[in-house]
Amino acid sequence: MEKRTKLTKRVVDAAEPANKRYEIWDSELAGFGLRIEESGKKSFFVRYRVGGGRRATRRNMTIGNYGAVTPEKARGEAKKILGQAANGHDPADARNARRREMTLGELVDLYEQKGLCHPARRPAGSAHEADDEAPDAAAAAEPCGPATWPQEDKRRSAQGC
């Protein structure tokens, strides 16, 4: 079942769930629609093609769920997404790339595993603190990181400071 009407708050509120998922398309903005699930969940989405033409890859991108996003805000976001697609960019690919980036938590875990060993910046009390010469290869292999921090720093780290 495919309908075309201007997506307003009244239209979205009146949309009832059916025995299968269906979409209502906006009559003012091509590619912008509302998806109604069997469960009654309503979400705004955009459908566009990457690269242009009928044979180009078709992408769907969810904008947000109704309630958290109003129809007007969803339409504004859809215009931005469709504009980027018209200029040759793929907004869905950009969103997926951001999701694959390292999070702050992963960065902290990596730091705790590998530590930060820079010859000029050894923790206080390090074996090479008093040496004026550059550390040798054995010194560079010396473990460093949270395990070698002074006890006071470990307490601060555990407290979240």
C-alpha positions in Angstrom: 0.0 0.0 0.0 1.6 3.3 -1.1 0.2 6.6 -0.2 1.3 10.2 -1.1 0.3 13.0 1.1 2.0 15.9 3.0 3.4 14.4 6.2 2.0 16.5 9.0 1.5 15.8 12.7 -2.1 15.0 12.0 -1.4 12.6 9.2 1.3 10.8 11.3 -1.0 10.5 14.3 -3.8 9.1 12.2 -1.5 6.4 10.6 -2.6 3.1 12.1 -0.5 -0.1 12.1 -1.5 -2.8 9.6 -0.8 -6.5 9.3 2.5 -5.7 7.5 4.9 -2.7 7.4 3.9 0.1 5.0 5.2 3.5 4.0 3.5 6.8 3.4 5.4 9.1 1.1 5.5 12.9 1.4 3.9 14.7 -1.6 6.1 17.8 -1.2 9.6 16.2 -1.0 10.4 13.3 -3.2 12.2 10.5 -1.3 11.0 11.5 2.1 8.6 9.1 3.9 7.1 7.6 7.0 7.4 3.9 7.8 4.8 2.3 10.0 5.7 -1.1 11.5 3.3 -3.9 12.5 4.1 -3.0 16.1 2.9 0.6 15.6 6.4 2.1 15.6 6.6 5.1 13.2 9.9 6.4 11.8 10.9 8.9 9.2 13.3 7.9 6.4 14.8 9.1 3.2 15.3 7.0 0.0 17.8 8.1 -2.6 20.2 6.8 -5.2 24.0 7.1 -5.0 25.6 8.2 -8.2 22.3 9.1 -10.1 20.4 7.1 -12.7 18.1 4.1 -12.4 21.0 1.6 -12.1 22.6 3.4 -9.2 22.6 1.9 -5.8 19.4 2.8 -3.9 19.9 3.7 -0.2 17.5 4.1 2.7 18.5 6.2 5.7 16.4 6.5 8.8 16.1 10.0 10.2 14.4 9.2 13.5 11.4 7.9 15.3 8.2 9.8 15.5 7.9 11.4 18.9 11.6 12.1 19.2 11.5 13.9 15.8 8.7 16.1 14.6 7.5 15.8 10.9 8.9 19.4 10.3 12.3 18.6 11.7 12.4 15.3 9.8 11.6 17.1 6.6 14.4 19.6 7.2 16.9 16.8 7.8 15.6 15.0 4.7 16.3 18.1 2.6 19.9 18.1 3.9 20.4 14.4 3.1 18.9 14.6 -0.3 20.9 17.7 -1.1 24.1 15.9 -0.2 23.1 12.9 -2.3 22.4 15.3 -5.3 25.9 16.7 -4.9 27.4 13.2 -5.3 28.0 12.4 -1.6 26.6 9.4 0.2 25.3 10.4 3.6 24.6 6.8 4.7 28.2 5.9 4.0 29.4 8.9 5.9 27.2 7.9 8.9 28.5 4.3 8.8 32.1 5.5 8.6 31.5 7.6 11.8 30.1 4.5 13.5 33.2 2.5 12.7 35.6 5.1 14.2 37.3 4.4 17.5 35.4 5.5 20.5 36.9 7.2 23.5 36.5 4.0 25.5 38.4 2.0 22.9 41.1 4.6 22.9 41.5 4.4 26.7 41.6 0.6 26.5 44.3 0.8 23.8 46.3 3.2 26.0 46.0 0.9 29.0 47.2 -2.0 26.9 50.1 -0.4 25.1 50.8 2.6 27.2 52.5 5.8 26.1 56.3 5.3 26.1 58.1 8.3 24.9 61.8 8.4 25.8 61.7 12.1 26.8 58.6 11.6 29.0 59.0 8.7 31.4 56.9 8.5 34.5 58.5 9.8 37.8 60.6 7.0 39.4 61.4 5.4 36.1 64.7 3.5 35.8 66.0 6.0 33.3 65.0 9.2 35.0 68.5 10.0 36.2 70.2 9.2 32.9 71.2 12.2 30.9 71.9 10.0 27.8 69.3 8.7 25.4 67.9 5.3 26.5 69.1 2.2 24.8 67.0 -0.4 23.0 66.4 -2.3 26.2 65.1 0.8 27.9 62.7 1.5 25.1 61.3 -2.0 25.6 60.7 -1.3 29.2 56.9 -1.6 30.0 55.1 1.6 30.6 51.5 2.6 31.2 49.1 2.3 34.2 51.1 -0.6 35.7 54.2 1.7 36.0 52.5 4.8 37.2 53.1 5.9 40.8 50.5 4.7 43.3 48.9 8.2 43.6 48.2 8.3 39.9 46.6 4.9 40.0 44.2 6.0 42.7 43.2 9.1 40.7 42.6 6.9 37.6 40.4 4.6 39.6 38.4 7.6 41.0 37.8 8.8 37.4 39.9 12.0 37.8 
